Amino acid sequence: DSLIKRVVETLRADFPKLKTFATLSPIPGFRTWLNKNAERMLEATPEKMRTQLGRSVGFEPATAGHVLSALELGPTLSERSPLRQWLMGCAAHYLGKELSEDRPTDPVARFHLGNGARVEKVNWAADLSSKGVKQSYGLMVNYLYDPRKLDRYRHDLAKSKIAVSDGVERLYF
């Protein structure tokens, strides 16, 4: 039995009405990864979004350097900002698709996903501490533990498929 299954069973015994088991977790490797992969992510960005990014940073076409510099505004970006939408898409990609040696690239994701969680939601401006901004532009992630799906998600991960919610999948570009 996994640690998570034991924790869920303990929580259920103590709180019988508890139905949802989720975390709010940091994304410690995201900013470093994005700094190394911004050019690749820009190349994967649809043309329309790249044009919007260029307009928002004042350079068309926008380069990785332009976009990364503009992201220093991070948590203050409006919900409709192309930069914010691009950053959220990059975070979803990082959490839901990036593998290193067949395991999730992010160390915290590796723990949760390895224990059968699903990437549930990327949260904007959830950790505005200097460490949170430095590691992940202030983004955090919810991992959902569905006791009925833990084994399936672990099995999928063993085949290099990361479980993500529909909401996270919609962030991909």
C-alpha positions in Angstrom: 0.0 0.0 0.0 1.2 3.5 -0.8 1.7 6.3 1.7 -1.0 8.2 0.0 -3.5 5.4 0.2 -2.8 5.1 3.9 -3.2 8.9 4.4 -6.5 8.8 2.5 -7.8 5.9 4.6 -6.8 7.8 7.8 -8.4 11.0 6.7 -11.6 9.1 5.7 -11.7 7.4 9.2 -11.3 10.8 10.9 -13.5 12.8 8.5 -16.1 10.4 7.0 -17.7 13.2 4.9 -14.4 14.1 3.2 -14.6 13.2 -0.4 -11.9 15.3 -2.2 -8.2 14.8 -1.5 -6.0 17.5 -3.1 -2.9 19.5 -2.5 -1.8 23.0 -3.3 1.8 22.5 -4.3 4.8 24.6 -5.5 6.3 24.1 -8.9 10.0 24.6 -7.9 11.6 23.7 -11.2 9.3 25.7 -13.6 11.1 29.0 -14.0 14.5 27.4 -14.5 13.0 25.0 -17.1 11.2 27.8 -18.9 14.3 29.9 -19.1 16.0 27.0 -20.9 13.0 26.1 -23.0 11.3 29.4 -23.8 12.5 29.4 -27.4 11.1 25.9 -28.0 7.8 26.8 -26.4 7.6 30.0 -28.5 8.1 27.8 -31.6 5.3 25.6 -30.5 3.0 28.6 -29.9 0.2 29.1 -32.5 0.9 32.0 -34.9 -2.1 34.1 -33.6 -0.9 33.8 -30.0 2.7 34.6 -31.0 1.5 37.8 -32.7 -0.5 38.7 -29.6 2.6 38.1 -27.5 4.7 40.3 -29.8 2.2 43.1 -29.5 2.1 42.8 -25.7 5.9 42.9 -25.3 6.4 45.6 -28.0 8.5 43.4 -30.4 7.3 41.5 -33.3 8.2 38.8 -33.6 8.8 38.4 -29.9 11.9 36.5 -29.0 12.3 34.3 -25.9 14.3 37.1 -24.3 11.5 39.6 -24.9 8.9 37.3 -23.4 11.0 36.3 -20.4 11.8 39.9 -19.6 8.1 40.9 -19.8 7.2 38.0 -17.5 9.0 39.8 -14.7 5.6 41.6 -14.4 4.3 38.1 -13.6 1.6 38.3 -10.9 0.4 41.7 -12.0 -0.6 40.6 -15.5 -4.3 40.8 -16.2 -6.4 37.6 -16.8 -6.7 38.4 -20.5 -3.0 39.2 -21.0 -1.4 37.1 -23.8 1.7 36.8 -21.6 -0.3 35.3 -18.7 -2.1 32.9 -21.0 1.2 31.8 -22.6 2.8 31.4 -19.1 -0.2 29.3 -17.9 0.1 27.1 -21.1 3.8 26.7 -20.5 3.2 25.6 -16.9 0.5 23.1 -18.0 2.9 21.7 -20.6 5.7 21.5 -18.0 3.5 19.7 -15.5 1.6 17.5 -18.0 4.1 16.6 -20.7 7.7 17.2 -19.7 9.5 14.1 -18.7 13.1 13.5 -17.8 14.3 9.9 -17.9 10.6 8.8 -18.2 9.6 10.7 -15.0 8.0 14.1 -14.5 10.6 16.8 -14.7 9.5 18.8 -11.7 10.5 17.2 -8.4 7.2 17.9 -6.6 5.2 16.7 -9.6 7.4 13.6 -9.6 6.3 12.8 -6.0 2.6 13.5 -6.4 2.2 11.9 -9.9 4.3 8.9 -8.8 1.8 8.4 -6.0 -1.2 8.4 -8.3 -2.3 12.0 -8.4 -3.6 13.9 -11.4 -2.6 17.5 -12.3 -5.8 19.2 -11.5 -5.4 23.0 -11.8 -2.7 25.6 -12.3 -3.2 28.5 -10.0 -2.2 32.1 -10.9 -0.5 34.3 -8.2 -0.9 31.6 -5.6 2.6 32.0 -4.0 3.7 35.6 -4.1 6.6 35.0 -1.7 10.0 35.9 -3.2 10.7 32.2 -3.4 7.4 31.4 -5.1 8.0 34.2 -7.7 11.6 33.1 -8.2 10.7 29.4 -8.7 7.5 29.6 -10.6 6.4 33.2 -11.3 4.0 32.8 -8.3 2.2 29.8 -9.9 1.1 26.8 -7.8 -0.6 23.6 -8.8 -3.4 21.4 -7.3 -2.8 17.7 -7.4 -6.0 15.6 -7.0 -5.9 12.2 -5.4 -8.9 10.1 -6.5 -8.7 6.9 -4.5 -10.4 4.9 -7.2 -7.9 6.1 -9.8 -4.5 6.1 -8.0 -3.4 2.7 -9.4 -4.5 3.6 -13.0 -2.7 7.0 -12.9 0.5 5.3 -11.6 0.2 2.6 -14.3 -0.3 5.4 -17.0 2.7 7.2 -15.6 4.8 4.1 -16.0 3.9 4.3 -19.7 5.0 8.0 -19.8 1.4 9.3 -19.7 0.8 12.0 -17.1 -2.8 12.3 -15.8 -4.2 15.8 -16.2 -7.7 17.4 -15.8 -9.6 18.7 -18.8 -9.0 22.2 -17.4 -5.2 21.7 -17.5 -5.4 20.1 -21.0 -7.3 23.3 -22.2 -4.3 25.4 -21.3 -2.0 23.5 -23.7 -1.3 25.3 -27.0 
